[in-house]
């Protein structure tokens, strides 16, 4: 029976030989390629369930919604049963232990991480920043580390951008020029990511990797399905998230060398989104992670339309290859076809390039690593039928799976502890309070100074009035002192008699003179 053979049974070759992906070589990575509609998603489903049955946890992205059927028991039709019989395979319908995830928290448990964990390189990629803007973003992260400001969500990053802009002159003297135009460009890019729903991805509680790397009591590995039907509308966010997850696995998992089977298998669907227009620094990071994560017991499988979508430096590290049909109508497609055919170890029974174009749905060219780690001769293979459902799970079925999930309730409630936004807001509040207090004190001091000035003026006027009054008093006293001594005004008897005689004589003399004068006038 093929299921009893070592490794994951992929299908049967034209030579009636089983094609098995050895578990102890599964961490050497691989690629599943082929044009749209040739069966890549079904192959991914078969591999995911096969690894799960072997006790290996799996992570995969569901970009079309079809992969959710892995959570449901299959209902094979006569055609699938017949294909299984041709391979000597007893098809036992069963579902895989599945946990649904969703960055937006709608079709799965929410996945979050912090801005600090994403880092400036991936954040710049997500925001589509140029080299200068990425440099400014690196400065922002440096300031956050230096001043102990936690960057958890987009509000924290936005607040810190404002802070750096306000203190650009001081910060620029330490780490280089911080252009206001670059700050504004980053803020606009953040707004675009927020409008696309990316703000739901940043925050706490952050994802714990151990909640993905689980093995059930029945010995089967957990299949983590990321609903990406909406996420694909933001391809840079999608690619940055998956690369972040790979980086976290690389940084947190211990070295295990070449285990008997992987600790986790990671499927990167629509892999071309990771490499399109990627800067050199990002490509180097991807190459480093893919090269070194093998020793952590993690197998990475890129799922894409054409192997040419993957840089040669990364493609050279992918030992297990499954190639579905390719169409080659244009010069670029023909170039990709040639590259794909030359990446296989040739089979004398057929021309690889022609075989790739002639493959039917559910067929693939398969070359895997043998016990010595060498690629096997490419074989034209019929892919085995899946044991789980072909097609998506319904909303009711998805809800039932989520209700029974081992992580139910762990990530649904958003946490918002004190971080950069709150700390900077408190600083501004304290500064505002200090400014208000200073204004109050200044006003009180001004009023006190005004009252003191008025009192001083009044005191001066009073002093001047006292001085004037004193001067006047002194002048009067001086005049009084200069007068002769006053005699008595009382008349003696002699003085009174003399005055009376003189008055009487004067009156008589006066009458006589007047009479003589008037009489003389009359006589004339």
C-alpha positions in Angstrom: 0.0 0.0 0.0 1.4 3.5 -0.8 0.3 4.8 2.6 2.6 2.3 4.2 5.7 3.6 2.3 8.0 6.1 4.1 7.2 9.7 3.4 4.2 11.6 2.1 2.5 9.8 -0.8 2.0 12.3 -3.6 0.8 10.0 -6.4 1.9 7.4 -8.9 4.2 7.9 -11.9 3.7 6.6 -15.4 6.1 3.8 -14.5 3.6 2.7 -11.8 5.9 3.8 -9.1 4.8 5.7 -6.0 6.2 9.2 -5.6 6.9 9.9 -2.0 8.2 13.0 -0.4 10.5 11.8 2.4 9.7 13.3 5.8 13.4 13.5 6.8 14.0 15.6 3.6 10.9 17.7 3.8 12.7 20.5 5.6 14.9 21.0 2.5 12.0 23.1 1.1 10.2 22.9 -2.2 8.1 24.5 -4.9 4.6 23.7 -6.3 4.2 25.5 -9.6 1.7 25.6 -12.4 -0.8 27.7 -14.4 -4.2 28.6 -13.0 -6.6 25.7 -12.9 -4.0 22.9 -13.2 -4.4 21.6 -9.7 -1.9 23.4 -7.4 -4.5 24.0 -4.7 -5.4 20.3 -4.6 -1.8 19.3 -4.4 -1.3 21.8 -1.5 -4.3 20.3 0.2 -3.0 16.7 -0.2 0.4 17.7 1.1 -1.0 19.7 4.1 -3.2 16.8 5.2 -0.4 14.3 4.6 2.0 16.2 6.8 -0.8 16.6 9.4 -1.4 12.8 9.4 2.3 12.3 10.1 2.2 14.6 13.2 3.6 17.7 11.5 1.8 21.1 12.0 1.2 23.0 8.8 0.6 26.7 8.0 -1.0 27.6 4.6 -2.7 30.6 3.1 -6.1 30.1 1.5 -6.2 32.7 -1.3 -9.4 31.5 -3.0 -11.3 30.0 -0.1 -11.1 26.4 -1.6 -8.6 25.2 1.0 -11.1 25.5 3.8 -12.5 22.2 2.7 -9.6 20.5 4.4 -11.5 20.9 7.6 -14.4 18.7 6.3 -14.7 15.0 5.6 -14.3 14.3 1.9 -17.1 12.9 -0.3 -15.1 11.4 -3.2 -17.0 10.8 -6.4 -16.6 7.7 -8.7 -13.8 9.3 -10.7 -11.7 10.0 -7.5 -12.4 6.5 -6.2 -11.3 5.0 -9.5 -8.1 7.0 -9.5 -7.3 5.9 -5.9 -7.9 2.3 -7.0 -5.5 2.6 -9.9 -2.8 3.7 -7.4 -3.6 0.9 -5.0 -4.8 3.5 -2.5 -7.6 2.9 -0.1 -9.3 6.3 0.1 -10.6 6.9 3.7 -12.5 10.2 3.8 -11.5 12.3 6.8 -11.0 15.9 7.8 -7.8 17.4 9.1 -7.6 19.1 12.5 -8.0 22.7 11.3 -7.7 26.1 12.9 -8.8 29.1 10.9 -7.0 32.4 11.1 -7.8 35.8 9.6 -5.9 39.1 9.9 -9.3 40.9 9.9 -10.9 38.5 12.4 -13.9 37.7 10.2 -13.4 34.2 8.9 -10.9 33.0 11.5 -9.2 33.9 14.8 -7.5 37.3 14.4 -3.7 37.4 14.0 -1.9 40.4 15.4 1.7 41.5 15.9 3.2 44.7 17.0 4.9 47.4 14.9 8.1 46.8 16.8 8.1 43.1 15.9 7.6 43.9 12.2 10.6 46.2 12.1 11.5 49.0 9.8 12.5 46.9 6.8 9.2 45.0 6.5 7.2 48.0 7.4 8.9 50.0 4.7 8.0 47.2 2.2 4.4 47.2 3.4 4.2 51.0 3.0 6.0 50.9 -0.3 8.6 53.5 0.8 11.6 54.6 -1.1 15.1 54.4 0.2 15.1 57.9 1.8 11.8 57.3 3.4 12.9 53.9 4.7 15.9 55.7 6.3 13.6 58.1 8.1 11.5 55.2 9.3 14.6 53.5 10.6 15.3 56.7 12.6 11.8 56.6 14.0 12.4 53.0 15.3 15.8 54.1 16.7 14.1 56.9 18.6 11.5 54.5 20.0 14.2 52.1 21.3 16.3 54.9 22.7 13.5 56.6 24.6 11.7 53.5 25.7 8.6 54.1 23.6 6.7 50.9 22.8 5.4 50.7 19.2 2.4 48.4 19.3 -0.1 49.7 16.8 -0.4 52.2 14.1 -1.5 54.9 16.5 1.9 54.5 18.3 3.8 54.8 15.0 1.8 57.8 13.9 2.3 59.6 17.3 6.0 58.9 17.1 6.2 60.3 13.6 4.7 63.5 14.8 7.1 63.6 17.8 10.1 63.1 15.5 8.9 65.8 13.2 8.5 68.2 16.0 12.0 67.4 17.3 13.6 67.0 13.9 16.4 69.5 14.5 17.5 67.9 17.8 17.2 64.3 16.5 18.8 65.3 13.2 22.0 66.4 15.0 22.3 62.9 16.5 21.3 60.5 13.6 21.1 62.6 10.5 18.7 64.8 8.7 15.0 64.0 9.1 13.1 65.6 6.2 9.5 66.8 7.0 8.6 65.7 3.4 9.6 62.1 4.3 7.6 62.2 7.5 4.5 63.4 5.6 5.0 60.6 3.0 5.1 57.9 5.6 2.0 59.3 7.3 0.1 59.2 4.0 1.3 55.6 3.4 0.1 54.7 6.9 -3.3 56.1 6.1 -3.6 54.0 3.0 -2.7 50.8 5.0 -5.2 51.8 7.6 -7.9 52.3 5.0 -7.2 48.8 3.6 -7.8 47.4 7.1 -4.2 46.9 7.9 -4.6 48.5 11.3 -6.3 45.3 12.5 -3.1 43.5 12.1 -1.1 45.6 14.5 -1.8 45.4 18.2 -2.1 43.0 21.1 -2.5 40.2 22.0 0.2 39.3 19.6 0.3 35.8 18.0 2.2 33.1 20.0 3.9 30.7 17.7 3.2 27.8 20.0 -0.5 28.2 19.2 0.3 27.3 15.6 2.8 24.5 16.3 0.4 22.1 17.9 0.0 18.3 17.8 -3.3 16.8 18.9 -3.9 13.9 21.3 -4.5 11.7 18.3 -0.9 12.5 17.1 -2.0 14.6 14.1 -0.5 18.0 13.5 -2.7 21.1 13.4 -3.4 22.6 10.0 -3.5 26.4 10.3 -5.4 27.9 7.4 -5.1 31.7 6.9 -8.1 33.1 5.1 -6.5 35.4 2.5 -9.5 36.1 0.2 -9.7 39.7 1.5 -6.0 40.0 2.3 -5.1 39.4 -1.3 -6.5 42.9 -2.1 -3.5 44.2 -0.2 -0.7 42.2 -1.7 2.2 44.0 0.0 0.5 43.5 3.4 0.0 39.8 2.5 3.7 39.3 1.5 5.0 41.3 4.5 2.9 39.3 6.9 4.0 35.9 5.6 7.7 36.9 5.6 7.3 38.3 9.1 5.9 34.9 10.2 8.8 33.1 8.6 11.2 35.5 10.3 9.6 34.9 13.7 9.9 31.1 13.2 13.5 31.6 12.4 14.3 33.8 15.4 12.3 31.9 18.0 12.7 28.2 17.2 15.8 26.3 18.4 18.3 24.6 16.2 17.4 20.9 15.5 19.5 20.1 12.5 17.8 17.5 10.1 15.0 15.9 12.1 13.2 12.7 11.2 10.2 15.0 10.2 9.8 18.7 10.2 8.5 20.7 13.2 6.4 22.8 10.9 5.7 23.0 7.1 5.0 26.5 5.8 3.2 26.9 2.4 3.7 30.4 0.8 1.0 30.7 -1.8 1.1 33.3 -4.5 4.9 33.5 -3.8 5.5 36.0 -6.7 4.0 38.7 -4.5 6.9 38.4 -2.2 9.5 39.0 -4.9 7.8 41.5 -7.2 9.7 44.8 -7.1 11.4 43.7 -3.9 14.5 45.8 -2.9 17.8 44.0 -2.7 17.9 44.2 1.1 14.5 42.3 1.3 15.6 39.7 -1.2 18.8 39.1 0.9 16.6 38.7 4.0 14.4 36.1 2.3 17.4 34.2 1.0 18.9 34.2 4.5 15.7 33.0 6.2 15.1 30.2 3.6 18.7 29.0 3.8 18.9 28.9 7.6 15.4 28.1 8.7 16.0 24.5 7.5 18.1 23.8 10.6 15.2 24.9 12.8 13.1 22.0 11.4 10.9 24.2 9.2 10.1 23.3 5.6 9.1 26.2 3.3 7.1 25.4 0.1 6.5 28.2 -2.4 3.4 27.9 -4.4 3.4 30.0 -7.6 2.4 29.9 -11.3 6.0 29.8 -12.6 9.3 28.9 -11.0 10.7 31.9 -12.8 8.8 34.1 -10.3 11.3 33.0 -7.6 14.8 34.4 -7.7 17.6 31.9 -8.6 19.3 32.4 -5.2 16.1 31.1 -3.5 15.0 28.6 -6.1 18.4 26.9 -5.8 17.5 26.0 -2.2 14.2 24.3 -3.1 15.0 20.6 -3.3 11.4 19.1 -3.7 9.6 20.2 -6.8 6.1 19.6 -8.1 5.4 21.1 -11.5 1.9 21.3 -12.9 1.1 22.3 -16.5 2.5 25.6 -17.9 1.4 27.4 -21.0 4.0 29.1 -23.2 2.4 31.4 -25.7 4.5 34.5 -25.1 8.3 34.9 -25.2 8.4 35.5 -21.4 6.3 32.4 -20.8 8.6 30.3 -23.1 11.5 31.6 -21.1 9.8 30.5 -17.9 9.0 27.1 -19.4 12.7 26.6 -20.4 13.8 27.6 -16.9 11.3 25.2 -15.3 12.3 22.3 -17.5 16.0 22.8 -16.9 15.6 22.8 -13.1 14.7 19.1 -13.2 16.9 16.1 -13.4 16.1 14.9 -17.0 14.2 11.7 -17.7 15.2 9.8 -20.9 11.6 8.7 -21.4 10.3 12.2 -22.3 11.2 15.7 -23.1 10.7 17.7 -19.9 9.6 21.0 -21.6 7.1 19.2 -23.8 5.8 17.2 -20.9 5.1 20.3 -18.9 2.9 21.7 -21.6 1.1 18.4 -22.1 0.2 17.8 -18.5 -3.5 17.4 -17.7 -5.4 18.6 -14.6 -4.3 16.6 -11.6 -1.0 15.6 -13.2 2.5 17.0 -12.4 6.1 16.4 -12.9 7.6 15.4 -9.6 11.2 15.4 -8.4 12.0 15.0 -4.7 15.1 14.4 -2.7 16.2 10.8 -2.0 17.8 9.5 1.1 21.1 10.9 0.1 19.6 14.3 -0.5 20.0 14.1 -4.3 17.0 15.0 -6.5 15.3 12.1 -8.1 14.8 11.8 -11.8 11.7 13.7 -12.8 8.6 11.6 -13.2 5.3 12.3 -14.8 2.8 11.7 -12.0 -0.9 11.4 -11.3 -1.6 13.3 -8.1 -3.5 11.3 -5.5 -7.1 12.3 -4.6 -7.5 14.0 -1.2 -9.2 12.5 1.8 -10.9 15.8 2.8 -13.4 17.8 0.9 -12.6 19.3 -2.5 -14.1 22.8 -2.3 -14.8 25.3 0.4 -16.4 24.8 3.8 -19.7 26.6 4.4 -20.0 29.5 6.8 -21.8 27.3 9.3 -19.1 24.6 9.0 -16.4 27.2 9.5 -18.2 28.6 12.6 -18.4 25.1 14.1 -14.7 24.5 13.5 -13.9 27.8 15.2 -16.1 27.1 18.1 -14.2 23.9 18.8 -10.8 25.6 18.2 -8.1 25.1 20.9 -7.3 28.9 20.7 -11.0 30.1 20.9 -11.2 33.3 22.9 -7.4 33.9 23.2 -7.1 36.5 20.5 -10.6 38.0 20.0 -10.4 40.7 22.7 -8.1 43.6 21.8 -5.7 44.8 24.4 -4.4 48.4 24.6 -1.7 48.9 27.2 0.3 52.0 27.6 2.6 52.6 24.7 4.1 55.4 22.6 0.8 57.1 21.8 -0.3 57.2 25.4 3.2 58.2 26.7 3.6 61.0 24.3 0.0 62.2 24.9 0.7 62.3 28.6 3.9 64.3 27.9 1.9 66.8 25.9 -0.8 66.9 28.6 1.9 67.6 31.3 3.5 70.2 29.1 0.1 71.9 28.5 -0.6 71.8 32.3 2.8 73.3 33.0 2.1 76.0 30.4 -1.3 76.8 31.9 0.2 76.9 35.4 2.9 79.2 34.2 0.4 81.5 32.6 -1.7 81.6 35.9 1.4 82.3 37.9 2.5 85.0 35.4 -1.0 86.6 35.6 -1.0 86.5 39.4 2.5 88.0 39.5 1.5 90.7 37.1 -1.6 91.6 39.2 0.6 91.6 42.3 3.1 93.8 40.6 0.3 96.2 39.5 -1.1 96.4 43.0 2.4 97.0 44.5 3.0 99.8 41.9 -0.4 101.4 42.8 0.4 101.2 46.5 3.8 102.7 46.0 2.3 105.6 44.0 -0.2 106.2 46.7 2.5 106.1 49.4 4.5 108.6 47.4 1.6 111.0 47.0 0.9 110.7 50.7 4.5 111.4 51.5 4.6 114.3 49.2 1.4 115.7 50.8 2.9 115.4 54.3 6.1 117.0 53.2 4.1 119.9 51.6 2.0 120.4 54.7 5.1 120.3 56.9 6.8 122.9 54.7 3.7 125.2 54.9 3.5 124.8 58.6 7.2 125.7 58.9 6.7 128.8 56.7 3.8 130.0 58.8 5.8 129.5 61.9 8.7 131.4 60.5 6.4 134.4 59.5 4.8 134.5 62.9 8.2 134.5 64.5 9.2 137.5 62.4 6.3 139.9 63.6 6.8 142.5 66.6 5.3 141.8 69.9 1.7 142.8 70.0 0.6 145.6 72.5 -2.7 145.8 74.3 -5.6 147.4 72.3 -7.4 148.8 75.4 -7.7 152.8 75.5 -6.8 154.8 78.6 -9.3 157.6 79.8 -7.0 160.3 78.6 -6.7 158.7 75.1 -10.5 158.4 74.9 -11.0 162.1 75.9 -8.5 163.3 73.5 -10.0 161.3 70.6 -13.5 162.7 71.5 -12.3 166.3 71.6 -10.6 165.9 68.3 -13.6 164.3 66.7 -15.9 167.1 67.9 -13.6 169.9 66.8 -13.2 168.2 63.4 -16.9 168.0 62.9 -17.5 171.7 63.8 -14.7 172.8 61.6 -16.0 170.8 58.8 -19.6 172.2 59.1 -18.4 175.8 59.2 -16.3 175.4 56.1 -19.1 173.8 54.2 -21.6 176.4 55.3 -19.3 179.3 54.3 -18.6 177.7 51.0 -22.2 176.9 50.2 -23.5 180.2 51.6 -20.9 182.1 49.5 -22.1 180.3 46.5 -25.7 181.1 47.3 -25.0 184.8 47.7 -23.6 185.0 44.3 
